[in-house]
């Protein structure tokens, strides 16, 4: 069972990713129903977070020495989520078609801000890794 855990996690991740891409395309093709798809995206984001936590728990069961790294990772996710929600505005909801509420607009803004923070962190870590390899 231990060797199948990464494969199962990859399959679940791929399925959630495909659902996200499908929802994005559906929103792009049909702006009038965007509010419905935004709520689906919100649930998919929650599902992704649950899968990530479950994956970490399974990883801890397999390798209990990684508790420190998991705690750091979960702390980082919580910090990014709180920061992005606090930075989200949501006041531009009136400019969207399809009856999007201010709460939905704020959620989307928070998710986009979280994506930007994580993207910048990922690019920064790649650049840091490349620079540190060159320096060594």
C-alpha angles and dihedrals in degrees: 000000000000093000093051096055095083091047092050090048091050092050093049090047092050092049092050090047092051090049089052092051091048091051091048091052091047091053092046091052098042115034094171091069095041093117091062092050092048090060090049089052089051091054092046089053090052090048090051091052091050091050090049092051092046090049090052091049091051090047090053091051089054096040113021092180090075096071092108093053092047091050090051091048094048090046090052092050091050091048092049092047094049093043093049093047092049091048094047115106109185093183094120093070093112091066093062126088122230102052100281111180126223091252092055091046090051091050092051091047090050092050092049091048090050089050091051092049093048092044092052090047092051094048090045092052092049091050091046090050092050093047093047091051091050092048093050 
